[in-house]
Amino acid sequence: MRFITVTELRAQAPKIISEIENSGEEVVITKNGKPVVLIRPVEENEFELKTSMKGEKKHGKGKGAL
């Protein structure tokens, strides 16, 4: 497991994400020396987008509106 700072992530996000994707390694993001976020690769089968939600606009009243 690798540790990097928020500053490093901000400066090198695309590179870091590619490294995580290629290596499968988890990375802990630290802020002021304390771990705050864990970034890890995910597999497609770990979640799925509901096709009914794609492009759907929900406004105001109706089923599922917040």
C-alpha positions as CSV (number, residue, x, y, z in Angstrom):
1,M,0.0,0.0,0.0
2,R,1.3,3.4,-1.0
3,F,0.8,6.7,0.8
4,I,0.7,10.1,-1.0
5,T,-0.3,13.6,0.0
6,V,-3.3,15.5,-1.3
7,T,-0.8,17.9,-2.9
8,E,0.9,15.1,-4.8
9,L,-2.5,13.8,-5.9
10,R,-3.5,17.3,-7.1
11,A,-0.3,17.7,-9.1
12,Q,-0.1,14.2,-10.6
13,A,-3.7,12.8,-10.6
14,P,-3.7,11.3,-14.1
15,K,-0.3,9.6,-13.6
16,I,-1.3,8.3,-10.2
17,I,-4.7,6.9,-11.4
18,S,-2.9,5.2,-14.3
19,E,-0.5,3.6,-11.9
20,I,-3.3,2.4,-9.7
21,E,-5.2,1.0,-12.7
22,N,-2.1,-0.9,-14.0
23,S,-0.7,-2.2,-10.7
24,G,-3.9,-2.8,-8.8
25,E,-2.3,-1.3,-5.8
26,E,-4.3,0.6,-3.2
27,V,-3.2,4.2,-2.4
28,V,-3.9,6.1,0.8
29,I,-4.2,9.9,0.4
30,T,-2.9,11.8,3.4
31,K,-3.8,15.3,4.6
32,N,-1.6,17.0,7.2
33,G,0.1,13.6,7.8
34,K,-3.2,11.7,8.5
35,P,-4.8,9.2,6.2
36,V,-8.1,10.5,4.8
37,V,-9.0,8.6,1.6
38,L,-8.3,5.2,0.2
39,I,-8.2,4.9,-3.6
40,R,-8.4,1.4,-5.1
41,P,-9.1,0.0,-8.5
42,V,-12.6,-1.3,-9.1
43,E,-13.9,-4.1,-11.4
44,E,-16.9,-3.4,-13.7
45,N,-18.9,-6.2,-11.9
46,E,-18.6,-4.4,-8.6
47,F,-21.3,-1.9,-9.6
48,E,-23.6,-1.3,-12.5
49,L,-25.4,1.8,-13.8
50,K,-29.1,1.4,-14.0
51,T,-30.1,1.9,-17.6
52,S,-33.3,3.6,-16.5
53,M,-31.3,6.4,-15.0
54,K,-29.2,7.2,-18.1
55,G,-30.4,10.5,-19.6
56,E,-33.4,10.6,-17.4
57,K,-34.4,13.9,-16.0
58,K,-36.3,14.1,-12.7
59,H,-37.8,17.3,-11.6
60,G,-40.0,18.1,-8.7
61,K,-42.8,15.7,-7.9
62,G,-42.8,12.1,-9.0
63,K,-41.5,8.7,-8.0
64,G,-38.0,8.8,-6.8
65,A,-37.7,12.6,-6.6
66,L,-35.8,13.9,-3.6
